[in-house]
Amino acid sequence: MRNRTIVAIILSAVSSVSVITTTHAATTRSSWTLTAVGDVMLDRYVWTSIKKYGNDYPFRNITSILKGADIVLGNLEGPFTTSTKHAVAYSSLIFNFSPTLAPILKQVGFTTLLLANNHTLNQGQKGLDATRETLKNAGLDYFGDPRNGTNYHLTQTINGERVTFLGYDNLDGKIDTVLTDIRNAHNKGEYVIVVPHWGTEYKLGIQPQLQQQAKQLIDAGADMVLGGHPHVVEPFEIYKGKFIAYSLGNFVFDQYFSVDTQQELMLKLAFTKTSVTIKVIPMQSVSSQPQIASAKTTSTLLNRIADSSAVSTDIRNGIRQGSFTISR
């Protein structure tokens, strides 16, 4: 394994309670940090490897850089249930994760998971209920609902700042409700991060319909958009001074059929009252084990993102170097 070492500085509710609010211990720090990655899928060939090599198999190469931020966020691409039935072939798209893996997610550094996606209901409403309970018992926060229910938001106070996470699956035809949610959070003075599961799979450029929707989200009051679902890394955009990542790609997955589906991004974001510094860390998956990308892959991926992003020349140059700062 060839690693490129990157020194990166910073970057639950029970089913009867819909709105989730938690508080991180306040300190004298004037900033908070967020690490964001893409899709986490723990069934099919990933599960086969876990059974063979151990529960922590997918995370052995990245735990040291995943931990440490106030929020460590990923998209949980499926439900936790006690069923022993698992997807067994690549064509199998009905996922089921062993509940024994939830504490592993906590152990390796995750704090928060998105549940608004097209696989969370693979085991029905009972599976979704079980997933929420499993995450709660593991000490993990979650937000979003696969049916885009408006009451599954996550609001946290992080070092004195109120931050709201809103998650949705597919905004097509549903965006009015989403915009209302954003306005409500924005009007409360909260910093609003929208995490949409959207778009067409395997598209490498900015998808026009997503660009239109992202601008609507920001016009309504969103401060940041961190997208996913296409299974590949898509470009960035800065719109009205707000950061949009259209897709972070996969994180733990078994899509071995192309280079693009095995190239991934980890974002480490550091927030102050006046700025956001975004560190862009290219990853590559090898047999469903994410790890820091090789120097060649890092250069290739950063250049591709920079060339295709809707950003200024200065930001474009920052992307090539793996770090840039925007004002708040």
N, C-alpha and C positions, 0 to 999 in steps of 0.2 A: 504494500500500500504506500503510495506516495502522497504525503500530506504537505500542503503549504500552510505553514504556521501563521496565523493571523492573530495579532494581539488586539482584542476588541474590548474597549472600556465601556461598561454598562450595556448597554442595550441590555346551585346547590339549593339548591332549594328543594324542599320536599314537594311532592306533586300537588299538595294542597295550597302551596304558596307560589304565586307566579312571579312577582317582582322580587328580584334578588338584590340585596344591598349588603356589601361587606366593607370593612374598614381595615386598612393597613396601618400599623402603628406609625403615628406621626413622629418625625424627627426634625432636626433643625435643617436638614437638606432642603435646598430650593428646587430640586429636580427629582424626577422619577424615571424609571426605565422600563422598556418593553422589548422583549424578544418575540419575534413572530416567525412561524414556519408554516408550511403548507399542509397537505393532507396526510393524516395518520390512519392507515388501514391495517388491521391486525388479524386478518383472516386469510384464507386461500393459501398461497405459497409462503406468505409471511408466517402464518400459523404453523405450516409444515416445518419451517426453519426453527421457529420458537420451540416446538416440541422436541426437536432434535438437539438444539444447542442451548436452550435455557430461556427463561422469560425475558431477560434483559438483552437478548441477542440483537434486536434492531438498533439499540442505543449505545452499544459499547464504545463506539468511536467518537461520540459527540457529547457525552454527558458533561464533560468539563467546560464546554462552551455554551451548553444549553442552560445551565444553572446560573443563578445569580441576579437576574433582573427582578424587579418588583412584580412584573407580569410576564409569564412565558405562555404564549398563545399558539394553539394549533387547531386544525379542523379535524374533529373525530368523525371519520368516514364510515360510521356504522354503529350498531348498538351492542351493549354488554348484556348478555342474558346467560342463564344457567343451562340453556339448551346445549347438547353435545353435538348438534348438527352444524357442520361447517361447510363453506364453499370449498370444492375440491378440484376445480379446474378453472382455467382462465376465463372460460365462457360463463362461469358461475358468478352471478352478480347479486346474490342474496347473501349479505354478510352477517356474521355473528361473531362477537368477540368474547373471549373468556373473561369473566369478572376478575380472575386472578391477575390480569394485566393492568387493571386500573391503578393499584398501588405502585406498580412499576412506573407508570407515567408520572406519578407524584415523585417517586424516588429519583428519577432522572432529571427532574427539574420543572416539569409542566405545572402551571398553576390554574390554567383556564382553558376551556375547550368550547369550540363552536359546535352546536348541535343542529344548526339549520342547513341541512344538505339532503341530497336525493337518496341517501342510504340509511339515514337514522331510523326510518320506519320499516326497514327490511324485515323486522320481526314484529311488526304491528305496534299498536299503542301500548300493549303490555311490555313489549321490548323497550320502547321509549321510556316508559315509567321505570322499568328496571335499570335502565342506563342512568337516569337522573339519580336514583337512589344509590347506585353503585358509585357514581362520582362523588356524591355527598359523603358517603362512608369512607371514601379514600381521601377526603379533604381537598377535593378539586372543585373549583367553581366552573360554571357553564353558563351559556346564554344562547339564545336563538331557539327557534322551533321549526321543524320541517314543514309545518303548515303555515308558517309566518305568523303565528299568534303574537299579538302585540304586547303580551304581558311577560314575555320571557327575556327581559333585558337584564343587564348586569351593571349596577352602579357601585362604584368603589370610591372611597376617599384614600388617595395615595399621597402621602407626605403633604397633606393639606389641600390637595386639588381633587375636586369631584370629577370623576371620569365615568362615562357611560359607554358600554359596548352594546351595539345593536347588530344582530345577525339575521340574515334572510336567505332563503333558497329561491333563486330565480325571480327577478323583479318584473319580468314581462307581465303586463296587465295587472300588477299589484302595487305599483309604485306609489299611488296616492296615499295608501295607508302607511307606507314606509316614510314618506315625506312628513306626514303628520307626527309620527313617532320622533323623527329627528327634530322637528320644530319644537315639540314639547320639551325634549331634553335640552336643546339649545337655549330655550327661553328660561330654563332654570339656572342658566349659567354654567352648565356642565360641559366639559370637553368631550366631544362626541366622536367615537370611532365606529365606523360602519364596516362590517365584515360580510360582504355579499358572496354567496355561492352562485356563480352566474356564468353565462357565456357558452361558447361552443368549444368542445374539447379539441386539443392539439393545435390550436391556432396560435401562432407565434407573435403576431402583430397586435396593435390596438384594434379591438373589434368595435366598429362604429356604433352599434347599439349600446355597448357598454360605456363608451365614451360619453354618449348623450345622457345615459342614466347617471354616471358618476358626476357629471356636472349638475344634474338635478339634485343629487344628494348634497353636494356642497352648497349649492344655492339655498337649500332648505336649512343649512346650519351645520352640516357635518364638518368636522375638522380634519378628518383623515379617512381614507378608504383603503382597506386591505383585502383584496379579492382573491378568489380561488375557484376551483372546479375544472379548468381546462387541462390539468395534469402536466402542463408545461409552464415555463417561466415566460411571462409577458412583460411588455415595457411599463415604464413609469410615466406619470404626468404630474406637472405642477399646475394647478388651476386656481386662480385667485389666491395664490400663495399657499394652497393646501396640497398635501401629498396624496397621490393615488398610485397604488400598486395594483395593476389589473389582475395579476395571478402570480403567486409565489411558487406554483408548481406542486409536485409531490414532496413528501418528506419521507415517510415510511410507506412504501408501496411495492407492488410486484410487477410493475409494467416494464418488463425487460426488453420489449420489442424495438425500442428506439433510443437513440442518444438523448433526444430532447426530453423524454419522459423520465430520464434518470439524472438530468441536470436540475438542480433545485436552488432555492434561495433561503437564507436565513437573514432576517433584518434585525439589527440591534439599534433601537431608537432611544435617545437620551433627550428628555424634555426639561427645559427650564421655563421660566415665566416668559421669556422673550424669543426662544428658539427651539428648534428640533434638529438634532444631529442624527443622521441616518447612515449607519454602517451597513454596507451591502456585502454579504459573505456568500460567495458561490459555494454550493455543495454538490457532491455527486453521490449517487446511490450505487453501491456494489452489493448485489445479492440482497437487496432490501436493507442494507446497512448504510445510512447516510453518514458522510464524512466530509471534511474539508476538501474542496476540489483541488486537483493538481494545478500547478502553475499554468499549464497550457489551457486547461478547461476554464480556470478563473479568468484568464485574459480573454478567451473566446467569448465567454458568457457576458462579462462586463462590457465588452465592446459591442456585442449584439444589443444589449439593453440600451446602452448609450446611443447607438445609432438610430434606434427605433422609438426612443422616448420623446414625448412632447414636452421638452424642457428647454431652458436657456442654455447658452453655450457654457456658462460657468458650471451649471449643474451637470451638464453632459460630461464635462471634463472630470467633475467630482465622481460621477458614476464609474468612469474608467479607472479611477484611483481607489474606488471602493468606499468612499465616504463623502458626504456633502451635508451642508447645514442650510435650513430654511428658517425664515422668521416666523414667529407666531403673531 
